[in-house]
Amino acid sequence: MPSFDPIAFFGRDVTVVARELLGAEFLVDGVGGIIAETEAYHPTEPASHAHRGRTERNGSMFLGPGHVYVYRSYGIHWCFNFVCADASAVLIRAIEPTAGIGTMVERRGLADPRALCSGPGKLGQALGISRAVHDGLPIDAPPFRFRPAPTPPPVVIGPRIGITKAADLPWRFGIACSAFLSKAFRSAPE
C-alpha cells in the first residue's frame, strides 16, 4: 500500500478535497474520529479568510497544501481547517467520535456522542484544538493522525451555513444519513 502524500491529496481543488475528506479518520493526540461534514473556502470568493490576501491571522493558509489553519470564531471557538491548493481551505464541521471519547466528554462536559463534535466549535473543543499549539503544523506529523477514507461514502451537498457572504455556494458536504452532522441537509444523497 503506497504511503499517504499530503501535498498530493490536499494540493487539489478545494471542493474535491472537501468531498473526499468525508469518511477519513482524523485524530489529534489520539482523540477524534471519522470526518462527517466539511465546507470548502477558496480565496476567489468573499467568505474565504484568504480573499483579501495574507495577514497575520490567516498566514498558515499560505504555507501550502497539507498544513493546518486554526482560527477563532466569534471570539469563542477554535475552528480547524485543512489547507489546500491556492490558499484555499476545508473547514471540518463535524466528526463521528471513535477515539478518545472519554477525553471528549470531559472537555465538552456532556456525554451524548452525537453532540460532542457536531459543529466546528464543538469539534475544536472536543479535540483540544488551539491556534497557539496547532496552527500552521503539517497534517502528516504528530500530534495529528490522518487516514483517507477507505471507500467513498454516500454524500449530500448543500450551501454553506453560518456565513453571510457567498452563502449560496453548494460547498458544504456531508455523509448521507450521518447522525453526527452539525445541521441536516435538504438535498438527497448523490
Secondary structure, 3 states (H helix, E strand, C coil): CCCCCHHHHHCCCHHHHHHHCCCCEEEECCEEEEEEEEEEECCCCCCCCCCCCCCCCCHHHHCCCCEEEEEEECCCEEEEEEECHHHCEEEEEEEEEEECHHHHHHHHCCCCHHHHCECHHHHHHHHCCCHHHHCCCECCCCCEEEECCCCCCCEEEECCCCCCCCCCCCCEEEECCCCCCCCCCCCCCC
